[in-house]
């Protein structure tokens, strides 16, 4: 029994390591996509558009190994929550990778036109979204519900920046119809970044679930109790 338990723990930790590798790839893909849009670098954008494969491969691998663990070990309580949480985080990271691709696609439109000053807001949103993602992954690695709570609290700041960007760009499009194409591309980029923040928040919620069995989805961002602990 002890050997089986040790084997399960080793497999669970291996899954977590794969998940963090996937998170690092998604974070770097996002960083490059935003840098390509803000810096108007077509070559960087083209590179991002060719990087979707490794993240998709890891998602399939993590899903398959998670389901194998569930079938073979039939974990319960905190062990079951850990595997289910890994499946949830895996799905959100794959979507972050997809959103980075979407941002790069919007960037291809941006670079065809004269620069807009609102790109600085996109840069701020990109930095904020990347920080949220990094902190959510760190909370996952450390199984830290308090750190996860801080990610949930940070989501409103990203939403606020997105509203500001949207208002500014809608004004640009109303006043200068010739700038509709690049303004719309930046507006959509902001929406993609806002969605990255949502996925980072989803990861943070999964961490809270894994650590404390509390479902904090669809709740005000007060965050989990600081003293949350495993069963």
C-alpha positions in Angstrom: 0.0 0.0 0.0 2.8 2.4 0.9 4.5 1.7 -2.5 1.2 2.4 -4.3 0.8 5.6 -2.4 4.3 6.7 -3.3 3.7 5.8 -6.9 0.6 7.9 -7.0 2.4 10.9 -5.4 5.2 10.6 -8.0 2.7 10.5 -10.8 0.8 13.5 -9.4 4.0 15.5 -9.0 5.1 14.6 -12.6 1.7 15.9 -13.8 2.2 19.1 -11.9 5.7 19.6 -13.5 4.2 19.1 -17.0 1.5 21.6 -16.1 4.1 24.2 -15.1 6.1 23.6 -18.3 2.9 24.2 -20.2 2.2 27.3 -18.2 5.7 28.6 -19.0 5.1 28.1 -22.7 1.7 29.8 -22.6 3.2 32.8 -20.6 6.1 33.2 -23.1 3.7 32.9 -26.1 1.5 35.6 -24.6 4.5 37.9 -23.9 5.8 37.5 -27.4 2.3 38.2 -28.9 1.9 41.4 -26.9 5.4 42.5 -27.7 4.8 41.9 -31.4 1.6 44.0 -31.3 3.0 46.9 -29.3 6.4 46.8 -31.0 4.9 46.3 -34.4 7.2 43.4 -35.1 5.8 41.2 -37.9 8.5 38.5 -37.5 7.6 38.1 -33.8 3.9 37.8 -34.6 4.7 35.2 -37.3 6.7 33.2 -34.7 3.8 33.2 -32.3 1.5 31.9 -35.0 3.7 28.9 -35.4 4.0 28.0 -31.7 0.6 26.4 -30.9 1.7 22.8 -31.4 3.7 22.2 -28.1 0.9 23.6 -25.9 -1.7 21.4 -27.6 0.6 18.4 -27.3 1.0 19.0 -23.6 -2.7 19.4 -23.1 -3.4 16.0 -24.6 -0.6 14.4 -22.6 -1.7 15.9 -19.3 -5.4 15.0 -20.0 -4.5 11.4 -20.8 -2.2 10.9 -17.8 -4.7 12.5 -15.5 -7.5 10.2 -16.6 -5.1 7.2 -16.3 -4.4 8.2 -12.7 -8.1 8.5 -11.9 -8.8 5.1 -13.4 -5.9 3.2 -11.8 -5.6 4.9 -8.4 -9.2 6.1 -7.8 -8.1 8.9 -5.5 -10.4 10.5 -2.9 -10.5 13.7 -0.9 -7.6 16.1 -1.5 -5.9 13.7 -3.9 -9.0 13.6 -6.1 -9.3 17.4 -6.0 -5.6 17.7 -7.0 -6.1 15.6 -10.2 -9.4 17.3 -11.0 -7.8 20.7 -10.4 -4.9 19.8 -12.8 -7.5 19.0 -15.5 -9.1 22.4 -15.0 -5.8 24.3 -15.1 -4.8 22.3 -18.1 -7.8 23.5 -20.1 -7.4 27.1 -19.1 -3.7 27.1 -20.1 -4.6 25.7 -23.5 -7.1 28.6 -23.9 -4.4 31.1 -23.0 -2.3 29.7 -25.8 -5.2 30.1 -28.2 -5.7 33.7 -27.1 -2.0 34.4 -27.7 -2.5 33.2 -31.3 -5.6 35.4 -31.6 -3.6 38.4 -30.3 -0.9 37.7 -32.9 -3.5 37.6 -35.6 -4.9 41.0 -34.5 -1.3 42.3 -34.5 -1.0 41.4 -38.2 -3.7 44.0 -38.8 -2.2 46.5 -36.4 1.2 46.6 -38.2 -0.3 47.4 -41.5 -1.4 50.8 -40.3 0.1 53.9 -38.6 0.6 53.4 -34.8 -2.1 54.5 -32.4 -1.3 55.9 -28.9 -3.7 53.4 -27.3 -1.1 50.7 -27.9 0.4 51.8 -24.5 -2.8 50.7 -22.8 -2.5 47.4 -24.6 1.0 47.1 -23.2 -0.1 47.7 -19.7 -2.9 45.2 -20.1 -0.4 42.6 -21.4 1.9 43.1 -18.4 -1.0 42.8 -16.0 -2.4 39.7 -17.6 1.0 38.1 -17.7 1.6 38.9 -14.0 -1.8 37.4 -13.1 -1.0 34.2 -15.1 2.5 33.9 -13.5 1.1 34.4 -10.0 -1.7 31.9 -10.6 0.8 29.3 -11.7 3.0 30.1 -8.7 0.0 29.6 -6.5 -0.6 26.2 -8.2 3.0 25.1 -7.8 3.0 26.1 -4.1 -0.6 25.1 -3.5 -1.1 28.5 -1.9 -4.7 29.6 -1.5 -3.7 33.0 -0.2 -1.6 33.8 -3.3 -4.5 32.5 -5.4 -6.8 35.0 -3.7 -4.5 37.9 -4.7 -4.9 36.8 -8.4 -8.7 36.9 -8.1 -8.5 40.4 -6.6 -6.3 41.6 -9.4 -8.8 40.7 -12.1 -10.8 43.8 -11.6 -7.8 46.0 -12.5 -7.5 44.3 -15.8 -11.2 44.7 -16.5 -10.9 48.4 -15.7 -8.0 48.8 -18.1 -10.0 47.0 -20.8 -13.0 49.3 -20.3 -10.7 52.3 -20.6 -9.1 50.9 -23.8 -12.6 50.2 -25.3 -13.9 53.7 -24.5 -10.8 55.3 -26.0 -10.8 53.2 -29.2 -14.6 53.6 -29.8 -14.0 57.4 -29.6 -11.2 57.1 -32.2 -13.4 55.1 -34.5 -16.2 57.6 -34.2 -14.0 60.6 -34.9 -11.7 59.0 -37.5 -13.4 56.4 -39.7 -10.1 55.8 -41.6 -8.7 54.3 -38.4 -11.4 51.8 -37.8 -9.3 48.8 -38.9 -6.3 49.3 -36.6 -8.5 50.6 -33.7 -10.8 47.5 -34.0 -7.7 45.2 -34.0 -6.4 46.9 -30.8 -9.9 46.7 -29.2 -10.1 43.0 -29.9 -6.6 42.6 -28.5 -7.8 44.1 -25.3 -10.7 41.7 -25.2 -8.3 38.8 -25.7 -6.1 40.0 -22.8 -9.1 40.4 -20.6 -10.0 36.8 -21.3 -6.4 35.8 -20.4 -7.1 37.4 -17.0 -10.3 35.4 -16.7 -8.4 32.2 -17.3 -5.7 33.2 -14.8 -8.6 33.8 -12.3 -10.0 30.3 -13.2 -6.6 28.8 -12.4 -6.6 30.6 -9.1 -10.1 29.3 -8.3 -8.9 25.8 -9.1 -6.0 26.2 -6.7 -8.5 27.2 -3.9 -10.6 24.2 -4.8 -7.5 21.9 -4.7 -6.3 23.2 -1.4 -9.5 23.8 0.6 -12.4 22.1 -1.3 -14.1 25.5 -1.5 -15.8 26.5 -4.8 -15.2 30.3 -5.1 -16.5 30.6 -8.7 -19.0 33.4 -9.4 -18.3 35.0 -6.0 -17.2 38.5 -5.2 -13.3 38.8 -5.3 -12.9 38.7 -1.5 -10.7 35.7 -1.9 -10.4 32.5 0.2 -9.5 32.4 3.9 -5.9 33.0 4.5 -5.8 29.9 6.8 -7.2 27.5 4.2 -5.5 24.2 4.5 -5.6 20.7 3.0 -7.8 17.9 4.4 
